[in-house]
Structures are given as structure tokens and as C-alpha cells.
Amino acid sequence: MKIKRAEKYGFCSGVRVADIKVRRFAQSGGKAAILGQVVHNERVVADLEKLGVRTVQRMEEATEPVIVFSAHGVPPSFHQKARELGLEILDTTCKFVYDIHKEAKRALEAGMHLVFIGERRHREVIGYTHDLDPACYHVIQSLEEARAVDWRQFPAIKILYQTTLNAEDFEEVVRYIESQNPNTHRADTICYATKENQDAARKLAQDPEVDLVLVIGGKNSANTRHLFEICQRFKPTYLIQGAENLRPEWFDNVRCVGITAGASTPDYVVAEVEDAIRQLTEAAAVR
């Protein structure tokens, strides 16, 4: 069995920095609670819990002196709320996410209407929109939703993408908005790591030598799901969280397996999957 990894995969710089910050804090004896998953990977969350850093869904649930804000970012008002609760902050927000907060603020100050292309329940998007007047923005996920809005009513529009999206999937949506309001401006807010991982996944799935693709990542990870959607267009593809999800029958008559991983997936999980594939296929060969 031959295994090919995508040229780019796994931890992006923002997630890597967030993971390192929290691990170093915990290993130095610090006590903290994470507001939501620090990254969208269940294995990372479990590992951090073993270090004594648990996950909470509301800041009021934290009994520790420090609250961790995840790589996805939080609404600006959450910083003040943490202080009011007497909590210190360990902020691991990705710099690209902060860039979008700044871009959105500048656009609003310039009198523009904001359009966030993304998933309205995703924590990154909630971070952008929670503190805003609903009249000043839309969150759009489909062409149907875009067509339901009269975009001509706004003097100017700024379009911002959730960083983990495959921008190509929403090109038709954005072009429709632009066709309705010529004073529409796009912000380049897809992070470079997301673009590189998506391009590498597409190349891997189109490789004629690859028979099957495995996408490794958390079940709540949007960018992992987008990698899966890209790969399944070209090859049989399975989305797994780790080696425990592998099934022997997937590898029947398969000579080469392609592997990619979401931006929240640690390298050691990828290595574990590769080892498990070799064990499964070697066992099958013996039989």
C-alpha cells in the first residue's frame, strides 16, 4: 500500500500558535478554561483537558482565574465581559481573524454595508457579528439567500469571507451581489493556509495514482469539511477524526491512499492514521 500526503495539510500557523500557547500555559502550572474548543479538533481538546484545561461554553461557567479565547476569535465585547467577571484573558485569536475584525470596522466607518459569506452559527462569524446592529450586515450562505435581498438599497457593500471557506464555491453568490450593486468591494479574507490546503487537496485528489482519499479532522471543523467536499468530487473520499474510524473494507483493491488534514489536525494524528493503514493492509495481506 502506497500512501501519499498532500503537499500542504494540517495545522495552520494560527492554530499551531493557539495550541502552543495553551499547552505552554498549562505545562507551567497555569489554570484556565477555554471558551469553546480552542481549535475544532476533538483530539486536541481531549489532550488539553488531560493537562487540566477544560472547555466551557459560557464564561460564567469558568471557575479558573483565566479564560482562553480560541483561534476563531470572540466578539470584542467579550473582552470587557471577562474583565467584569474577574477573569484574566489568554487570547489565542488568529491574526487573520483579527484582520477581518479591523476590515469590517473600517468598512462600517466608511458607511458600507457588510456581507459575511459564511456559516452564521460558526464561532468565527459570531465573533464578527455578535456586537453589530443587525441592520448593518448580512450573513449569506447561498445564492437563494443573496437573491432574497435588495442590494441596491445600500450605498456601498463590503464582502468578507469566513477564513475557512472554499471561496470558489461562493463565486456565483458574490457575482450576483456585485451585479445588483456596482459599488461592491471584496476583501481578501480567506487565509493563505486555507487556500494552500485546498489547492493541495485538489491536486492530490486529481492524482491518477491515488485511488482513495482520507481527510482527517474534527467533526466540527468547517475547513476540514470543505477539504472533504473538494476531494469527493474526484475520488472516493472518507472524512475521519482519527485512526479509530478506519474500516478495512475501504482498502479493498486500493493501491494508493491519499491523505490530507484540516487546519486543526495535529501531525501526530496524521502519523497515527498512516500507521493504522499499514497495519490494516498488512493484516489483510496475511489473510
Buried (B, 14 or more C-beta within 10 A) or exposed (E): BEBBBBEBBBBBBBBBBBBEBBBEBBEEEBBBBBBBBBBBBBBBBEBBEEBEBBBBEEBEEBEBEBBBBBBBBBBEEBBEBBEEEEBEBBBBBBEBBBBBBEBBBEBBEEEBBBBBBBBBEBBBBBBBBEEBEEEBBBBBBEBEEBEEBEBEEBEBBBBBBBBBBBBEEBEEBBEBBBEBBEBBEBBEBBBEBBBBBBBBBBBBBBBEEBBBBBBBBBEBBBBBBBBBBBBBEBBBBBBBBBBEEBEEEBBEEBEBBBBBBBBBBBEEBBEBBBEBBEEBBEEEEEE
